[in-house]
């Protein structure tokens, strides 16, 4: 177990400790993403990498006509198939860059904290797939880790990426606001909405906002009792604190034109 935790990706460690909200901008920014999509009963909605299903539960409260979740993690798919049920709801084991969905077949697509984990060319492949499956006028929303300001020096970007990779065990590649906009517009999207928030994922006040007081206390106890997890969480916390001035969370919504 300790070996698994030492090598595991950061979000997996936090989930094992009981954390449900794993998005960089927290519950607040996820709510803004859902609101900006204006989900309604006429929508055929797709979520890339739904993970534990936190955002899916919020989206389904809007009663879309159909919901499809696509995740490459077998354990996540098994979990989601147990927790998300309904006549027009389905969970697919698959790759967000190459889905089995038809072109021009859905109205809205969203994904959170997934593009950051890929190199830019891979980001573009996933964005391109969202564009392909969307009907003209359809919306694509993302919630990702960002860098700030737009003129951030390349050497500082490299330092942040290196520290993130060491602490979360993923070669994360966050972008500045202008870079996120550029990568969406280069694939044909017109930017409709942008919102940002501090990247306070592990700060006590954000933890309480996202998880509630009781769950935050439980998570803290689990971490204190597990030496390997405690070491990993502290590593992540110190990196997030070190680069707090130049890291944020960002939501963008693009329209297929």
N, C-alpha and C positions, 0 to 999 in steps of 0.2 A: 504493500500500500504506500509506504513512504517513498519507494523508488518511483511508483506511478506518479505521485504528487510532485516529486522533484523534477520529473521530465514533462509533465502534462502542460498543456496550454493554460494560460492564466484564467480564462473564463471557465474552464472545466474545474479548476481548483475552487473557484468562488462558488460555482454551482454545487459542488460536493459539500461545501460548508453551509449550504442552505440559501445562498443568495439567489433571488429570483429575477431581479432587475439588473441586467448585465449590459445595458446600453450606455454609451459614453455620456450622453446628456441626461440620463436618468428618466424617471417617469414623466417629468415635466415636458421634456423635448419629444418624447414618444407621443404624448397627448397632442402636441402641436402638429406632429406628422399626421396623426389620424384625422384631426380637425381639418388640416389643409387638403386632405384627399376628398372630403365631402362624400364619404361612402353612403350609398343608399341601396334600396331594394332592387334597383335596375342594374347594379354592378356585378360583373364577373371579376372577382378579386383574386389576385395571386400574391403570395408572400414567398420571397426567397429566404431560405435558411431561418425558419421560424423558431428553431432551437427548443426552448422549454415551453413556448406557446404563450408567453406573457402578452405580447402585442396582439397575437391572434385573438385572445379573449376580448381585448378592447375593440378590435375591428369587428368581431362577430356581434358585438352589442349594437352595431349599426345595421344589422340584418342585411348584408349583401345578398344578391340573388344566388351567387355561388362563391365558394371559397376553396382555393387550392393552395396547399402548402408544399413547397419543394425543398427537401433537405438531403444533403449527401451523407449525413450521419445516421447509421442504422439504428442506434439506440434512441436518437431523437425522434426518428420516424415511429418506432414502436411506442414510445411515450405519447406522442401526439395522436396516434391512432386510438389510443385509450381515452384521451382527454378531450379530443375534438370529434364530435359525432354529429350526424345530421344528414338528411337526405341529399343535400347539395354541397356537402363538405367532404373533401378528400385530401389525403396526404400522400405524396409521391416521393419515393426514394430516387433521387436524381441529382443532376448537375445543373446549377443555375445558368451556366453558360451554354447549355445544350438541352433544353427541356423538350418533352414530347408534345407540347402544346402547339396548336396550329397558329400560323401567322394571322395577324389581325383578328384575334379571337377573344381578347379580354379587354376590360375597360380601365382597370387600375392594377398597378404592380408596386410593391414596396419591399424593401429589405433594409435590415439594420445591422451595423457592426460587422459587415462581411466584406465589403469592397476594400476596406482598410487593410485587410489581411492578405491582399494580393498585390502583386506587381502591377504597374500601370497598364501593361498590355492585357493582363488578365482582367483587370477592372473593366477595360473597354469591351472585352468579349461578353461579360455579364450584362453591361449596359446595352450592348448591341442586341442581346437576346431579349431584354425587356422591350426594346423598341420593336423588334420583330413580332412579338406576340400581341402587342397592344394594337387596338383599333386606332385609326386616325382620331386625334383629339384626346386620346387616352393619357392618363397621368402615371408618372413613375416617381416614387418618393424614396429617398435614402436618408439614413441617420448614421453618421459616421464620425470617426475621430478626425479632428482637424488641427491644423497648425496656424499660428497667428504671429505676426501680421503677414500680409501678402508679400512683403519684401524680405521675409526671413532669409538669412544668409544660408547658402548651401552647406557650409561646414557645420552650422548649428543643426540644420535638418538631419544631416548624417549622424551627428551625436545623439539626437533624440531617437532616431530609428535604431541605432545600435543599442542604446539603453533599453528601449522597449523590447527589442528582440531578446535581449538577455533576461529580462524580467518576466515577460509573458510567454516566452518560448514560441513566438510567432514572428516572422519577418514582416511586421506591420509597416505599412507605407501610408501614413496620413498625409493629407494635402492641405494647402492653404485654401481659403474660400475661392479665390480666383481660379486656382487649379481644379478644384471640384467642379466649378461652373464650366470650365473649359472642356473637361473630359466628358461632361454630359452634352454640351452643345456640339462637340465634335462628332457625336453619334446621332445628331439630328433633333435633340430635345431643345425646347425653348423654356428657359427658366421662368417659373411662375411664382416661386415662393422660396425664401431663405430665412432660416432662424438659427441662432446659435445659443449655446449655454456653456458654462464652465465645465471642465472635465474633472468633476469632483467625485468620481465613482466610489472611492473608498473613504471620503471625508465623513466624519460622524454625522453632521447635519444632513448631508445628502443621503446617507444610509437610512436615517430615520424617515426622511421624506419618501424614499423609495420603498422601504421595507416595513415601516412602522416600528415603534419602539420595541415591542415584544420580540419580533423576529430579529431585529438588530441585536438585541441582547443575546438571543439564542445563537446567532451567527458568531458573535464575539466569544461566547463560551466554547463553541466547537473549535474555533481557531486556537484559543488558549490551550485546549486539551490536546491538540494535534501539533506536535513539534514541526513536522515537515511542512504542514500547511501554514503554520505561523511564520516560518522562514520565508515561504514563497509570497505570502500576502504582504509581509513587511518589505520585501524586495520591490514589489509592485508599488506599494504605497510611497516608498522613498523616491522611486523614479517619477511617479506622477507629481509628487511634491517638487522635485528638483526642476522639472520642466513645466510647472504650472503656468508660468507667464507666457509660454509659447504653445500651449496645447489647449484645445477646446473641443466642443462637440458641435456638429452642424447638421441641420436638416435642409435638404433641397428638394423641391418638387419640379419636375420637368414635364412639359406637354409634348406629345408626339405631333409633329407638324408635317 
